[in-house]
Amino acid sequence: MPRADAARNRERILAAAEEVFAEQGANASTEEVARRAGVAIGTVFRHFPAKADLLTAILKNLLEELEAEAGYLACRDENHATGLFTFFRSVLEQAAAKRTVVEALDVRIDLGEVFTDFRDQVELLLHRAQAVDAVRLEIEVDEVLALMAALSQAALDADLRERTTEIVFAGLSARGR
């Protein structure tokens, strides 16, 4: 079990990295991350030997947060017709807020079980929306995930994000077909 101060340092590094990468993108320096976290650069590299390790940790944290949100919407939201669409918008807003997510889409990072859990929650939202005839039955979870990833590329421009989201939602909708 890691020491309490080591665990605190890791959390401070992750928080600082998320902030720095959101502001400056994935090319931001680890030195700036260390400075904002209030630790030496060696401490950053002890926890995260390469920048890719730091980006992976940030993305895993983000997926865990999104998975929890999807789980909440799937299990506690009574309106199954809107849960998937609410979650979809949330993913795009997170991508806009965290430039690292958008930039890291081109990087091969192994997110393992965290991605599997995230995918399972998105699939549950999809099935619930399909059960109340809000989403076309032929839509599959991999298609929804691909659309989320693709629209995340446009997430930095709010107007474009809104227009493309409306087009995608119209295409997913079972209504009017």
Contacts in CASP RR format, 6 or more apart in sequence:
PFRMAT RR
TARGET T0000
AUTHOR 0000-0000-0000
METHOD contacts of the structure
MODEL  1
MPRADAARNRERILAAAEEVFAEQGANASTEEVARRAGVAIGTVFRHFPA
KADLLTAILKNLLEELEAEAGYLACRDENHATGLFTFFRSVLEQAAAKRT
VVEALDVRIDLGEVFTDFRDQVELLLHRAQAVDAVRLEIEVDEVLALMAA
LSQAALDADLRERTTEIVFAGLSARGR
2 10 0 8 1.000
6 47 0 8 1.000
9 37 0 8 1.000
9 39 0 8 1.000
9 43 0 8 1.000
9 47 0 8 1.000
10 47 0 8 1.000
12 37 0 8 1.000
12 38 0 8 1.000
12 39 0 8 1.000
13 33 0 8 1.000
13 34 0 8 1.000
13 37 0 8 1.000
13 39 0 8 1.000
13 43 0 8 1.000
13 44 0 8 1.000
13 47 0 8 1.000
13 48 0 8 1.000
13 54 0 8 1.000
14 54 0 8 1.000
14 57 0 8 1.000
14 58 0 8 1.000
14 61 0 8 1.000
15 37 0 8 1.000
16 33 0 8 1.000
16 34 0 8 1.000
16 36 0 8 1.000
16 37 0 8 1.000
16 38 0 8 1.000
17 33 0 8 1.000
17 37 0 8 1.000
17 54 0 8 1.000
17 57 0 8 1.000
17 58 0 8 1.000
18 58 0 8 1.000
18 61 0 8 1.000
18 98 0 8 1.000
18 100 0 8 1.000
19 36 0 8 1.000
20 28 0 8 1.000
20 32 0 8 1.000
20 33 0 8 1.000
20 36 0 8 1.000
21 28 0 8 1.000
21 55 0 8 1.000
21 58 0 8 1.000
21 98 0 8 1.000
21 99 0 8 1.000
21 100 0 8 1.000
22 97 0 8 1.000
22 98 0 8 1.000
22 99 0 8 1.000
22 100 0 8 1.000
23 99 0 8 1.000
24 32 0 8 1.000
25 99 0 8 1.000
25 100 0 8 1.000
25 103 0 8 1.000
26 51 0 8 1.000
26 55 0 8 1.000
26 99 0 8 1.000
26 100 0 8 1.000
26 103 0 8 1.000
26 104 0 8 1.000
26 107 0 8 1.000
30 41 0 8 1.000
30 44 0 8 1.000
30 45 0 8 1.000
30 48 0 8 1.000
30 51 0 8 1.000
30 54 0 8 1.000
31 41 0 8 1.000
33 44 0 8 1.000
33 54 0 8 1.000
34 40 0 8 1.000
34 41 0 8 1.000
34 42 0 8 1.000
34 43 0 8 1.000
34 44 0 8 1.000
37 43 0 8 1.000
37 44 0 8 1.000
44 54 0 8 1.000
48 54 0 8 1.000
48 57 0 8 1.000
52 107 0 8 1.000
52 109 0 8 1.000
55 100 0 8 1.000
55 104 0 8 1.000
55 107 0 8 1.000
55 109 0 8 1.000
56 109 0 8 1.000
56 110 0 8 1.000
56 111 0 8 1.000
58 98 0 8 1.000
58 100 0 8 1.000
59 100 0 8 1.000
59 101 0 8 1.000
59 104 0 8 1.000
59 109 0 8 1.000
59 111 0 8 1.000
60 111 0 8 1.000
60 114 0 8 1.000
62 94 0 8 1.000
62 98 0 8 1.000
62 101 0 8 1.000
63 111 0 8 1.000
63 114 0 8 1.000
63 115 0 8 1.000
63 117 0 8 1.000
63 118 0 8 1.000
64 114 0 8 1.000
64 117 0 8 1.000
64 118 0 8 1.000
65 94 0 8 1.000
66 87 0 8 1.000
66 90 0 8 1.000
66 91 0 8 1.000
66 94 0 8 1.000
66 118 0 8 1.000
67 114 0 8 1.000
67 117 0 8 1.000
67 118 0 8 1.000
67 121 0 8 1.000
69 87 0 8 1.000
69 90 0 8 1.000
70 87 0 8 1.000
70 118 0 8 1.000
70 121 0 8 1.000
70 122 0 8 1.000
70 124 0 8 1.000
70 125 0 8 1.000
71 121 0 8 1.000
71 124 0 8 1.000
71 125 0 8 1.000
73 83 0 8 1.000
73 84 0 8 1.000
73 86 0 8 1.000
73 87 0 8 1.000
73 125 0 8 1.000
74 83 0 8 1.000
74 121 0 8 1.000
74 124 0 8 1.000
74 125 0 8 1.000
74 128 0 8 1.000
77 83 0 8 1.000
77 86 0 8 1.000
80 128 0 8 1.000
80 129 0 8 1.000
80 131 0 8 1.000
80 132 0 8 1.000
80 134 0 8 1.000
81 129 0 8 1.000
81 132 0 8 1.000
81 133 0 8 1.000
81 134 0 8 1.000
82 129 0 8 1.000
82 134 0 8 1.000
83 125 0 8 1.000
83 128 0 8 1.000
83 129 0 8 1.000
84 122 0 8 1.000
84 125 0 8 1.000
84 126 0 8 1.000
84 128 0 8 1.000
84 129 0 8 1.000
84 134 0 8 1.000
84 135 0 8 1.000
84 144 0 8 1.000
84 172 0 8 1.000
85 129 0 8 1.000
85 134 0 8 1.000
85 169 0 8 1.000
85 172 0 8 1.000
87 122 0 8 1.000
87 125 0 8 1.000
88 144 0 8 1.000
88 147 0 8 1.000
88 148 0 8 1.000
88 165 0 8 1.000
88 168 0 8 1.000
88 169 0 8 1.000
89 165 0 8 1.000
91 148 0 8 1.000
91 152 0 8 1.000
92 148 0 8 1.000
92 151 0 8 1.000
92 152 0 8 1.000
92 155 0 8 1.000
92 161 0 8 1.000
92 165 0 8 1.000
93 155 0 8 1.000
94 101 0 8 1.000
95 101 0 8 1.000
95 102 0 8 1.000
95 151 0 8 1.000
95 152 0 8 1.000
95 155 0 8 1.000
96 102 0 8 1.000
96 155 0 8 1.000
96 156 0 8 1.000
96 158 0 8 1.000
96 161 0 8 1.000
99 156 0 8 1.000
101 152 0 8 1.000
102 152 0 8 1.000
102 153 0 8 1.000
102 155 0 8 1.000
102 156 0 8 1.000
105 149 0 8 1.000
105 152 0 8 1.000
105 153 0 8 1.000
119 141 0 8 1.000
119 145 0 8 1.000
122 141 0 8 1.000
122 144 0 8 1.000
122 145 0 8 1.000
122 148 0 8 1.000
123 141 0 8 1.000
126 135 0 8 1.000
126 139 0 8 1.000
126 140 0 8 1.000
126 141 0 8 1.000
126 144 0 8 1.000
129 135 0 8 1.000
130 136 0 8 1.000
130 137 0 8 1.000
130 139 0 8 1.000
130 174 0 8 1.000
133 174 0 8 1.000
133 175 0 8 1.000
134 173 0 8 1.000
134 174 0 8 1.000
134 175 0 8 1.000
135 172 0 8 1.000
135 173 0 8 1.000
135 174 0 8 1.000
136 171 0 8 1.000
136 172 0 8 1.000
136 173 0 8 1.000
136 174 0 8 1.000
136 177 0 8 1.000
137 174 0 8 1.000
139 172 0 8 1.000
144 172 0 8 1.000
147 168 0 8 1.000
147 172 0 8 1.000
151 161 0 8 1.000
151 164 0 8 1.000
151 165 0 8 1.000
151 168 0 8 1.000
154 160 0 8 1.000
154 161 0 8 1.000
154 164 0 8 1.000
155 161 0 8 1.000
END
